[in-house]
Amino acid sequence: AQSVTQLDSQVPVFEEAPVELRCNYSSSVSVYLFWYVQYPNQGLQLLLKYLSGSTLVKGINGFEAEFNKSQTSFHLRKPSVHISDTAEYFCAVSEVTGGGNKLTFGTGTQLKVEL
Amino acid sequence: EAQVTQNPRYLITVTGKKLTVTCSQNMNHEYMSWYRQDPGLGLRQIYYSMNVEVTDKGDVPEGYKVSRKEKRNFPLILESPSPNQTSLYFCASSLTAEGANVLTFGAGSRLTVL
């Protein structure tokens, strides 16, 4: 069974500063990796995904993430955050050979951007 | 507009009073799923459906039922709600059950059981 760890439950950062949200996963098979964002009072929407190929993936709103197989990590980064990036961010994995689109989520990281 | 629609968005009920949260998608997706979101626990899968008349348990199915009689609808039924089912519920769908497919989420249904 797969699992996802997001060690930081909250990350405060000033506007225009860089940010990294950490995600580590555990799985005995190959995985697909996702970052979803949840703005206040909304559902989740996809930021970016890693399926195969280049380990650096770019998503919407200037976010990017790097898949590191040896460290089983998929950290999310943005070089300069904006107030509108304040939201909760979820890392998620699904197994390549799994059925039922079993997406396992981390516990989420609340990003709070301050002026 | 392609979307997943959940109703009601907010509901307060009492212990034991049966309720149904509806979910409908207009994207002709085969796969649908229900999650609950609780503080500090992230999202946990309740039930999923790989196609019409095919449903299966997720990680936390106790106290819930689902049905998939039509491709577009996937209602979540709480036969006898209890306070530990107070949560934020999300319905999601994807084209197929294959793991690479991106899930489209509804806006959520906040349920309080007194």
Interface residues (C-beta under 8 A of the other chain):
Chain A: V4 Q6 S9 Y32 F34 Y36 N41 Q42 G43 L44 Q45 L46 K49 L51 F90 S94 E95 V96 G98 G99 G100 N101 K102 L103 F105 G106 T107 G108
Chain B: V4 Y31 S33 Y35 G40 L41 G42 L43 R44 Q45 Y48 M50 D56 G58 F90 A92 S94 T96 A97 E98 G99 A100 N101 V102 L103 F105 G106 A107 G108
